[in-house]
Amino acid sequence: MKILLVHNALVTTTTYDDAMSALCGLAKALLKLGHEVSILAKSGSLCGKIPVLVLDEKIPVEAQVPPETDVVHFHFEPKETVSKPYLITFHGRASEPRIFDRNTVFVSAHQAREHGGEVFVHYGLDFDAYGPPLLDHRRMWFHFTSSAQWSNRNLRGAVDLVSRIGSRLHVLGGTRFNLREGLRTALSPSVRFHGHLSPGGRDALLNSSKGLVFPVLWPEPFGLAVIESLYFGCPVFGTPYGALPELLGRNMTGRKAHNGNGTIEAFYSDFGCLSVKKSELLEALKNADSYDRARCQAWVIENFSARHMAENYVRLYEQVLNKHSIHAESPVLSESVGDKPLAFNG
């Protein structure tokens, strides 16, 4: 199968961007499965040995699709469709009512439901892009990962939790001086900012981490940091929003909790704890060393590999090649969901 992956951005692995990492991992996995893969993206894009064509946004995409292409896979929502069989991965979150293309694929079950759809493909990790996880290595701190200190990722909350138990937090992808996060976060002696680390630096930091602290304040569409951390044997401590519960396993125990946005769950699994109550997360953080790191890693290898992601997409490629839409009806977000921060309290 000849597959063209299209993105209207610079495809690179030098940022902590879930969509970019997933796209590049997908391309490499499809190649390993025997397909012919190329990428159409902005000038300067790079993904290993995958051929990259330069996207000219002044010209219709249709005119830039090589004639031999079998399937076009968009990683953004194009303004126009193409005559070739195609599908669209929606990586983000819409807040206002809208209708999606019938060939839209979401990245988690929660994200699909939230946007009126059913079909999703989880992100997967390209294990070749990482060094060996050292599961028996001494664990000395916690970590937080984000492409930026977005308020909805709640770096402030992560710093507060870790400082309360007298530990340290290492931040991958953030900078110390960020007015949005305020001086309290930036000057806290318990936090160290690393910006974008080299693969070796990232691996070394994760191999010494007790766990990921990720108390997000929005319905996270996926959360690549979660499966990346679990792969290195790091349990996850965060809030039960968006896709996070489905990433932490099917064998979860839940307890009903209530906040101003309605009834939610506090989740506990073999791979971490998700709660809106700081007290529960603090107790879980104190017991971070009790989690089985080998089980955390095995869960990711079994369920969240780039190969598994690619195989799921190949089935969808075959579906559109056979002239069947991904969804029988267009997914519809029927009402505004807003962007007010979700609950996170004591």
Backbone torsions as a table, in degrees:
resi	resn	phi	psi	omega
1	MET	NA	135.6	177.6
2	LYS	-100.1	114.7	-170.9
3	ILE	-118.2	132.1	176.1
4	LEU	-113.7	119.2	175.7
5	LEU	-95.7	127.8	-173.7
6	VAL	-121.3	132.4	175.3
7	HIS	-143.1	138.8	179.8
8	ASN	-91.2	39.0	-178.8
9	ALA	-142.0	176.2	175.8
10	LEU	-83.4	113.6	180.0
11	VAL	-82.6	116.8	-177.1
12	THR	-153.1	156.9	176.3
13	THR	-105.9	15.7	-177.8
14	THR	-94.3	13.0	173.6
15	THR	-132.3	158.3	176.7
16	TYR	-88.2	71.0	-177.8
17	ASP	-116.5	118.6	-176.4
18	ASP	-57.4	-47.2	-175.5
19	ALA	-63.5	-42.0	179.9
20	MET	-63.9	-46.3	179.8
21	SER	-62.1	-41.0	-179.8
22	ALA	-66.7	-42.6	-179.4
23	LEU	-61.1	-48.6	-178.2
24	CYS	-66.5	-40.7	177.2
25	GLY	-63.2	-37.8	177.4
26	LEU	-63.8	-45.9	-179.1
27	ALA	-58.1	-46.5	-178.3
28	LYS	-66.6	-38.4	-179.8
29	ALA	-69.3	-39.3	177.1
30	LEU	-62.3	-39.3	177.8
31	LEU	-61.4	-42.8	179.4
32	LYS	-65.4	-27.6	178.7
33	LEU	-79.5	-2.2	175.8
34	GLY	99.3	8.0	179.3
35	HIS	-90.0	158.5	174.6
36	GLU	-93.6	120.8	-172.1
37	VAL	-125.1	138.8	171.0
38	SER	-141.6	162.1	-178.2
39	ILE	-121.2	135.1	173.3
40	LEU	-111.7	110.3	-174.6
41	ALA	-154.4	-179.1	-177.1
42	LYS	-64.4	153.5	-179.6
43	SER	-55.8	137.1	-178.8
44	GLY	97.1	-4.6	179.8
45	SER	-67.5	147.6	-177.1
46	LEU	-150.9	134.0	177.2
47	CYS	-147.9	81.0	179.7
48	GLY	57.1	-130.5	-178.7
49	LYS	-96.2	8.6	-179.7
50	ILE	-70.3	128.4	177.3
51	PRO	-60.9	134.3	-179.9
52	VAL	-118.5	125.3	174.2
53	LEU	-99.1	143.9	-177.2
54	VAL	-85.7	123.5	179.5
55	LEU	-79.4	128.1	174.4
56	ASP	-106.4	106.0	-174.8
57	GLU	-70.9	-7.4	177.4
58	LYS	-86.1	-10.8	-178.5
59	ILE	-113.4	138.9	177.3
60	PRO	-54.1	140.8	-179.8
61	VAL	-57.9	-37.5	-179.8
62	GLU	-50.2	-40.1	-177.6
63	ALA	-75.1	-11.4	-177.0
64	GLN	-106.4	-0.2	179.0
65	VAL	-83.8	120.5	177.9
66	PRO	-55.5	137.9	-174.8
67	PRO	-60.2	-26.5	-178.1
68	GLU	-80.9	-3.2	-177.7
69	THR	-62.9	135.5	175.6
70	ASP	-91.2	-44.5	-175.9
71	VAL	-136.1	135.9	174.7
72	VAL	-106.9	124.3	-178.5
73	HIS	-114.7	104.5	-179.9
74	PHE	-81.6	139.1	173.8
75	HIS	-113.3	24.0	169.6
76	PHE	-152.2	171.5	-179.4
77	GLU	-94.5	106.1	-176.5
78	PRO	-71.4	152.9	178.2
79	LYS	-76.0	-22.8	177.6
80	GLU	-132.5	153.3	176.6
81	THR	-88.4	178.7	178.5
82	VAL	-125.4	161.2	-178.3
83	SER	-77.4	-22.3	177.2
84	LYS	-71.7	155.4	171.2
85	PRO	-56.1	138.8	-174.5
86	TYR	-148.8	163.1	167.3
87	LEU	-145.9	164.3	-175.5
88	ILE	-129.6	123.3	172.4
89	THR	-91.3	124.1	177.1
90	PHE	-96.8	112.0	-173.5
91	HIS	-92.0	-16.1	-170.0
92	GLY	-106.8	-145.9	-179.3
93	ARG	-143.8	125.1	177.4
94	ALA	-89.7	145.6	-179.5
95	SER	-114.3	-16.4	-179.2
96	GLU	-112.8	152.8	-179.5
97	PRO	-54.2	138.3	-179.8
98	ARG	-169.5	166.9	178.1
99	ILE	-113.8	136.4	179.2
100	PHE	-101.2	155.0	173.9
101	ASP	-59.4	144.8	-178.7
102	ARG	-64.7	-19.0	179.0
103	ASN	-97.8	26.1	178.0
104	THR	-81.8	135.5	175.5
105	VAL	-117.1	133.4	179.3
106	PHE	-97.9	172.6	-172.4
107	VAL	-107.3	-0.1	174.5
108	SER	-159.1	161.9	178.4
109	ALA	-63.6	-40.8	-179.7
110	HIS	-64.4	-46.6	-179.8
111	GLN	-60.6	-40.1	178.7
112	ALA	-62.1	-49.1	179.9
113	ARG	-60.1	-42.5	-177.2
114	GLU	-61.6	-28.5	-177.1
115	HIS	-106.5	15.9	174.7
116	GLY	79.2	18.3	-179.5
117	GLY	-114.4	-179.2	-179.8
118	GLU	-129.4	-33.5	-171.4
119	VAL	-87.2	130.3	178.8
120	PHE	-146.5	157.4	172.4
121	VAL	-133.9	119.5	178.4
122	HIS	-64.6	148.2	169.5
123	TYR	-62.3	157.1	175.6
124	GLY	-136.6	156.5	-179.2
125	LEU	-94.6	138.5	170.3
126	ASP	-85.8	96.6	-174.2
127	PHE	-62.3	-24.2	178.4
128	ASP	-67.4	-17.5	-179.5
129	ALA	-83.3	-1.4	-178.0
130	TYR	-120.8	153.0	171.1
131	GLY	-78.4	178.0	-178.3
132	PRO	-69.3	128.8	172.7
133	PRO	-66.1	130.6	-179.4
134	LEU	-102.9	85.5	-170.5
135	LEU	-66.6	-24.2	179.9
136	ASP	-95.9	5.9	-178.8
137	HIS	-68.9	150.1	179.1
138	ARG	-62.3	130.6	-179.0
139	ARG	-104.8	124.8	-168.9
140	MET	-122.8	-14.3	-173.7
141	TRP	-154.1	-177.9	173.4
142	PHE	-115.5	166.4	179.4
143	HIS	-137.0	162.1	178.5
144	PHE	-137.8	134.7	-179.1
145	THR	-126.6	132.3	174.9
146	SER	-163.9	149.1	178.9
147	SER	-69.9	-18.5	175.6
148	ALA	-161.6	164.3	178.9
149	GLN	-83.0	60.1	177.5
150	TRP	-63.4	140.9	-178.3
151	SER	-61.6	-30.9	-179.1
152	ASN	-73.0	-14.1	175.2
153	ARG	-87.6	-13.9	169.3
154	ASN	60.7	53.8	173.8
155	LEU	-59.8	-39.2	179.4
156	ARG	-56.4	-44.0	179.4
157	GLY	-64.9	-38.0	178.8
158	ALA	-64.6	-43.7	178.9
159	VAL	-61.7	-43.3	-178.8
160	ASP	-61.7	-45.1	-178.9
161	LEU	-61.8	-48.6	-176.1
162	VAL	-68.4	-38.6	179.5
163	SER	-65.6	-31.4	-179.6
164	ARG	-66.1	-26.8	179.1
165	ILE	-99.7	9.8	175.1
166	GLY	72.2	27.6	179.8
167	SER	-111.3	-173.4	179.9
168	ARG	-116.9	151.3	177.6
169	LEU	-122.1	126.9	175.6
170	HIS	-104.4	127.1	-175.2
171	VAL	-105.0	117.6	176.3
172	LEU	-96.0	125.4	176.0
173	GLY	96.5	-2.5	-178.9
174	GLY	-116.6	167.5	177.7
175	THR	-120.4	155.0	-176.5
176	ARG	-67.2	-39.1	-175.0
177	PHE	-95.9	101.9	-178.6
178	ASN	-144.0	106.6	-175.3
179	LEU	-60.5	-30.9	-178.4
180	ARG	-62.9	-34.2	-177.8
181	GLU	-86.7	-16.2	176.1
182	GLY	85.0	162.2	-176.1
183	LEU	-67.4	-31.4	-177.4
184	ARG	-60.5	-41.9	178.2
185	THR	-70.3	-48.4	-173.5
186	ALA	-64.3	-33.2	-174.3
187	LEU	-100.6	3.0	-179.5
188	SER	-61.7	129.8	-180.0
189	PRO	-69.9	-10.8	-177.1
190	SER	-91.1	-0.8	-175.4
191	VAL	-122.6	141.7	175.4
192	ARG	-128.6	131.5	-177.7
193	PHE	-100.8	136.3	-176.1
194	HIS	-116.2	-10.4	-174.1
195	GLY	62.1	-145.8	178.8
196	HIS	-92.1	117.4	179.9
197	LEU	-88.6	155.6	170.1
198	SER	-65.7	160.7	177.7
199	PRO	-53.5	-40.7	179.7
200	GLY	-65.6	-41.4	178.3
201	GLY	-65.4	-40.9	176.7
202	ARG	-60.9	-46.4	-178.0
203	ASP	-62.7	-41.8	-179.4
204	ALA	-63.4	-40.6	-179.3
205	LEU	-67.0	-44.6	-179.1
206	LEU	-67.8	-33.4	179.1
207	ASN	-70.0	-11.7	177.7
208	SER	-111.5	8.7	-176.0
209	SER	-95.4	140.8	175.5
210	LYS	-76.7	-26.3	-179.0
211	GLY	171.0	166.2	176.7
212	LEU	-89.9	129.7	174.1
213	VAL	-105.7	116.4	-167.5
214	PHE	-143.3	65.2	-176.0
215	PRO	-84.6	67.1	-174.9
216	VAL	-62.9	153.2	-178.1
217	LEU	-114.1	22.0	179.1
218	TRP	-146.5	167.3	177.6
219	PRO	-73.3	90.0	-176.8
220	GLU	-57.6	122.9	-179.6
221	PRO	-60.5	-39.1	176.1
222	PHE	-145.0	-78.6	-177.8
223	GLY	104.5	69.7	-178.8
224	LEU	-59.7	-30.0	179.1
225	ALA	-58.8	-29.2	-178.9
226	VAL	-66.2	-51.9	-176.7
227	ILE	-74.0	-30.1	176.0
228	GLU	-63.0	-42.7	-179.8
229	SER	-67.4	-44.8	178.6
230	LEU	-60.6	-35.9	178.9
231	TYR	-60.4	-32.4	177.9
232	PHE	-90.9	13.9	176.2
233	GLY	79.8	18.1	-177.9
234	CYS	-99.1	115.3	174.6
235	PRO	-65.1	164.5	-173.3
236	VAL	-116.8	133.1	180.0
237	PHE	-124.9	111.0	-174.7
238	GLY	-159.4	-158.2	-179.2
239	THR	-103.3	152.3	-174.1
240	PRO	-86.6	50.6	-174.8
241	TYR	-110.7	147.5	177.1
242	GLY	63.5	-134.3	-174.7
243	ALA	-82.5	-7.0	-172.4
244	LEU	-56.4	-43.6	178.9
245	PRO	-59.6	-39.3	-178.0
246	GLU	-71.2	-22.4	178.8
247	LEU	-79.6	-19.9	-177.1
248	LEU	-96.5	12.5	167.4
249	GLY	108.4	157.9	-178.2
250	ARG	-79.5	-27.0	-175.6
251	ASN	-89.8	60.4	-179.0
252	MET	-103.8	146.4	171.1
253	THR	-101.9	144.5	-176.2
254	GLY	-127.3	154.5	175.2
255	ARG	-135.5	133.2	-178.4
256	LYS	-67.0	137.6	174.1
257	ALA	-138.0	159.5	-176.7
258	HIS	-130.8	138.2	173.8
259	ASN	-138.5	-175.1	-176.7
260	GLY	-65.6	-14.3	-178.7
261	ASN	-100.5	7.8	179.1
262	GLY	115.4	-170.2	-177.1
263	THR	-85.8	133.2	177.4
264	ILE	-132.0	-176.5	-178.9
265	GLU	-119.1	149.7	166.0
266	ALA	-104.8	127.0	-171.9
267	PHE	-113.3	144.4	174.9
268	TYR	-132.7	133.5	178.7
269	SER	-144.7	-179.3	177.2
270	ASP	-68.1	-9.1	-172.8
271	PHE	-118.0	7.7	176.7
272	GLY	150.4	-168.3	-178.3
273	CYS	-136.5	134.8	177.2
274	LEU	-125.1	122.3	-178.2
275	SER	-154.8	153.9	173.8
276	VAL	-87.9	-6.2	-177.8
277	LYS	-99.0	120.5	179.9
278	LYS	-59.2	-36.1	-178.0
279	SER	-61.0	-38.9	179.2
280	GLU	-70.4	-39.6	178.6
281	LEU	-67.7	-37.3	178.1
282	LEU	-61.6	-42.9	179.1
283	GLU	-64.4	-40.3	179.2
284	ALA	-66.3	-40.5	179.2
285	LEU	-62.0	-37.5	179.1
286	LYS	-63.8	-24.4	-178.3
287	ASN	-107.7	25.4	-175.8
288	ALA	-59.9	-32.2	-177.2
289	ASP	-74.8	-6.4	-179.0
290	SER	-83.2	-11.0	-178.7
291	TYR	-77.8	145.9	179.5
292	ASP	-82.5	106.7	-175.0
293	ARG	-67.0	-33.8	179.0
294	ALA	-65.6	-36.4	178.6
295	ARG	-69.5	-37.2	176.6
296	CYS	-59.3	-46.9	-178.9
297	GLN	-66.0	-43.3	-178.0
298	ALA	-61.4	-35.6	178.9
299	TRP	-60.6	-41.8	-179.5
300	VAL	-71.0	-44.3	-179.3
301	ILE	-59.4	-37.7	-177.8
302	GLU	-75.7	-33.9	-169.0
303	ASN	-117.0	-18.9	-171.3
304	PHE	-132.6	46.5	175.4
305	SER	-90.3	154.8	175.6
306	ALA	-61.6	-33.8	178.4
307	ARG	-63.5	-43.5	178.6
308	HIS	-62.1	-42.4	176.6
309	MET	-60.1	-46.0	-178.2
310	ALA	-63.6	-41.7	179.8
311	GLU	-62.8	-38.7	178.0
312	ASN	-66.0	-39.1	178.2
313	TYR	-69.1	-36.3	179.0
314	VAL	-59.2	-39.3	177.6
315	ARG	-62.2	-36.7	178.2
316	LEU	-74.1	-35.2	175.1
317	TYR	-60.0	-43.9	179.3
318	GLU	-62.9	-34.8	179.8
319	GLN	-64.1	-47.2	-179.3
320	VAL	-73.3	-29.1	174.9
321	LEU	-63.3	-31.0	178.0
322	ASN	-88.9	16.6	174.7
323	LYS	65.6	31.9	175.3
324	HIS	-111.8	133.0	177.9
325	SER	-71.2	156.2	178.3
326	ILE	-67.2	-43.8	174.6
327	HIS	-112.2	142.0	178.2
328	ALA	-65.0	-35.4	176.7
329	GLU	-127.8	155.2	179.8
330	SER	-64.0	129.1	174.8
331	PRO	-61.4	140.7	-176.9
332	VAL	-130.8	125.6	167.6
333	LEU	-91.0	107.1	-167.8
334	SER	-84.3	-20.8	-179.3
335	GLU	-145.3	158.0	-179.2
336	SER	-66.0	135.1	179.1
337	VAL	-105.5	-11.1	176.6
338	GLY	69.0	179.1	-179.3
339	ASP	-134.4	26.4	177.4
340	LYS	-65.6	133.5	179.8
341	PRO	-56.6	139.7	178.8
342	LEU	-80.8	169.1	-171.4
343	ALA	-69.5	142.9	172.0
344	PHE	-157.7	107.5	-170.3
345	ASN	-140.0	-174.3	-178.4
346	GLY	-80.1	NA	NA
